[in-house]
Amino acid sequence: MSQSLRLLLLADTHVPQRVKELPAQVWEQVATADVVVHAGDWVTPDLLDTLEERSARLVGVWGNNDGPELRRRLPEVARVELGGMRWGVVHETGAKARREERMRAAYPDLDVLVFGHSHIPWDTEHEGLRLLNPGSPTDRRRQPNCTYLTCTVADGVLSEVTLHAIQRRA
């Protein structure tokens, strides 16, 4: 029996373009997560450095807004086994039309694919591939709130997938 892992899923943080710092609510999640997954668009290496220091384990990729230093330090696609499941992380997946079919074909060996880029939360399953986009904790675009995801994984089962809204300052 494998240990249950608590994951924090982030993408499109855009620090310091959108905000100077991640919201306190996100840092509280970082402190309790077994694994932090970041699906790109960090913008500067400073946040990567801080998340590396403060995370028990960090899995990340670079995004389209990430320059040479982040691309040198991070892969375009990350693959990792977590809780008995095969996970992938990538920034862009293209248009939402037929996304599930395209990603199943592109990643036939994965159980879960975490992606970003759109800033739009996404949670679907297609032929055994779960697709998760946590949205953005700093730039809501056309969404009602800035968001991130948490979940639990153990013994090949993904559970407690929860979309969290960032509490806005009054």
Summary of the structure (lengths in Angstrom):
residues: 170
radius of gyration: 14.8
end to end distance: 45.3
largest distance: 45.3
contacts: 578
relative contact order: 0.21
helix: 19%
strand: 34%
